[in-house]
């Protein structure tokens, strides 16, 4: 039950991310095991900008999840 609640909280937080972050995070977590080249192609960005974009999105995700984690 706890694992399901955490998974749900993560999914909800990913959906609240700004810009293309939800699509990027979904692609990174996809069971399709996409390469950076494939993800960049799907998002229409350069492969070189994928790493910085991922870092920015993870920072946003961390800020969204911190209050939820602290409340438990």
MODELLER restraints for C-alpha pairs under 7 A, 6 or more apart:
rsr = mdl.restraints
at = mdl.atoms
rsr.add(forms.Gaussian(group=physical.xy_distance, feature=features.Distance(at['CA:13:A'], at['CA:61:A']), mean=6.52, stdev=0.5))
rsr.add(forms.Gaussian(group=physical.xy_distance, feature=features.Distance(at['CA:13:A'], at['CA:64:A']), mean=6.27, stdev=0.5))
rsr.add(forms.Gaussian(group=physical.xy_distance, feature=features.Distance(at['CA:13:A'], at['CA:65:A']), mean=6.68, stdev=0.5))
rsr.add(forms.Gaussian(group=physical.xy_distance, feature=features.Distance(at['CA:14:A'], at['CA:22:A']), mean=5.40, stdev=0.5))
rsr.add(forms.Gaussian(group=physical.xy_distance, feature=features.Distance(at['CA:14:A'], at['CA:61:A']), mean=6.66, stdev=0.5))
rsr.add(forms.Gaussian(group=physical.xy_distance, feature=features.Distance(at['CA:15:A'], at['CA:22:A']), mean=5.60, stdev=0.5))
rsr.add(forms.Gaussian(group=physical.xy_distance, feature=features.Distance(at['CA:17:A'], at['CA:60:A']), mean=6.79, stdev=0.5))
rsr.add(forms.Gaussian(group=physical.xy_distance, feature=features.Distance(at['CA:17:A'], at['CA:61:A']), mean=6.75, stdev=0.5))
rsr.add(forms.Gaussian(group=physical.xy_distance, feature=features.Distance(at['CA:21:A'], at['CA:57:A']), mean=5.47, stdev=0.5))
rsr.add(forms.Gaussian(group=physical.xy_distance, feature=features.Distance(at['CA:27:A'], at['CA:39:A']), mean=6.38, stdev=0.5))
rsr.add(forms.Gaussian(group=physical.xy_distance, feature=features.Distance(at['CA:36:A'], at['CA:47:A']), mean=6.32, stdev=0.5))
rsr.add(forms.Gaussian(group=physical.xy_distance, feature=features.Distance(at['CA:37:A'], at['CA:47:A']), mean=5.72, stdev=0.5))
rsr.add(forms.Gaussian(group=physical.xy_distance, feature=features.Distance(at['CA:40:A'], at['CA:46:A']), mean=5.76, stdev=0.5))
rsr.add(forms.Gaussian(group=physical.xy_distance, feature=features.Distance(at['CA:40:A'], at['CA:47:A']), mean=5.25, stdev=0.5))
rsr.add(forms.Gaussian(group=physical.xy_distance, feature=features.Distance(at['CA:40:A'], at['CA:50:A']), mean=6.55, stdev=0.5))
